[in-house]
């Protein structure tokens, strides 16, 4: 791959990771956090590709394989399962 392509993957992965971390850390609700995990997924994909296409980036590639799996769990939990942590599942009657 060209140096330009590798630089794009590296910088996209870093920037998307920062944006995703901001989205999750703001705690604006399950939907925003879920989409933050989607952005994390794209970051992980870019950094896995960069890691294995770059002669010196294998450790980053393997790290992001693990992060990809964690981010899939985040997407499932926040977007697919549809469980909103901000609202209780059952309300207790008040006496």
C-alpha positions as CSV (number, residue, x, y, z in Angstrom):
1,X,0.0,0.0,0.0
2,X,1.2,3.5,-0.7
3,X,2.5,5.8,2.1
4,X,-0.4,8.1,1.5
5,X,-2.9,5.2,2.1
6,X,-1.1,4.1,5.2
7,X,-1.0,7.7,6.6
8,X,-4.8,8.0,5.9
9,X,-5.5,4.7,7.8
10,X,-3.4,5.8,10.7
11,X,-4.7,9.3,11.0
12,X,-8.4,8.2,10.4
13,X,-8.0,5.5,13.1
14,X,-6.6,8.0,15.6
15,X,-9.1,10.7,14.8
16,X,-12.1,8.4,14.8
17,X,-10.9,6.9,18.1
18,X,-10.8,10.3,19.7
19,X,-14.3,11.3,18.4
20,X,-15.7,8.0,19.6
21,X,-14.2,8.4,23.0
22,X,-15.7,11.8,23.3
23,X,-19.1,10.5,22.2
24,X,-19.1,7.8,24.8
25,X,-17.6,9.9,27.6
26,X,-20.3,12.6,27.3
27,X,-22.9,10.1,28.5
28,X,-25.7,11.6,26.4
29,X,-27.7,8.4,26.4
30,X,-27.6,4.9,24.9
31,X,-28.1,5.9,21.3
32,X,-25.2,8.4,21.3
33,X,-23.0,5.9,23.1
34,X,-24.0,3.2,20.7
35,X,-23.1,5.3,17.7
36,X,-19.8,6.1,19.5
37,X,-19.1,2.4,19.5
38,X,-19.9,2.3,15.7
39,X,-17.3,5.0,15.2
40,X,-14.9,3.0,17.4
41,X,-15.5,0.0,15.1
42,X,-14.4,2.1,12.1
43,X,-11.4,3.2,14.0
44,X,-10.4,-0.4,14.8
45,X,-10.9,-1.5,11.2
46,X,-8.6,1.3,10.0
47,X,-6.0,0.5,12.6
48,X,-6.0,-3.2,12.0
49,X,-5.5,-2.6,8.3
50,X,-2.7,0.0,9.1
51,X,-1.1,-2.4,11.6
52,X,-0.8,-5.3,9.3
53,X,0.0,-3.3,6.1
54,X,2.7,-1.4,8.0
55,X,6.1,-3.1,8.7
56,X,6.2,-1.8,12.3
57,X,2.5,-1.9,13.3
58,X,1.6,-5.5,14.1
59,X,1.1,-4.8,17.8
60,X,-1.4,-2.1,17.0
61,X,-3.1,-4.4,14.6
62,X,-3.5,-7.2,17.2
63,X,-4.6,-4.7,19.8
64,X,-7.3,-3.4,17.6
65,X,-8.6,-6.9,16.8
66,X,-9.3,-7.1,20.5
67,X,-10.8,-3.6,20.6
68,X,-13.0,-4.5,17.6
69,X,-14.5,-7.4,19.6
70,X,-15.1,-5.1,22.6
71,X,-16.7,-2.5,20.3
72,X,-19.0,-5.1,18.7
73,X,-20.2,-5.8,22.3
74,X,-20.8,-2.1,22.8
75,X,-22.8,-1.8,19.5
76,X,-24.9,-4.8,20.5
77,X,-25.5,-3.6,24.0
78,X,-26.4,0.0,23.2
79,X,-28.0,-0.3,19.7
80,X,-29.1,-3.8,18.9
81,X,-30.4,-5.1,22.3
82,X,-32.3,-1.8,22.6
83,X,-31.8,-1.5,26.4
84,X,-31.5,2.0,27.5
85,X,-29.5,2.3,30.7
86,X,-31.0,5.7,31.4
87,X,-34.5,4.4,32.1
88,X,-35.4,1.7,34.5
89,X,-36.7,-1.6,33.1
90,X,-39.5,-1.8,35.8
91,X,-40.8,0.8,38.0
92,X,-41.5,0.0,41.6
93,X,-44.9,1.1,42.9
94,X,-44.6,3.8,45.6
95,X,-46.7,3.4,48.7
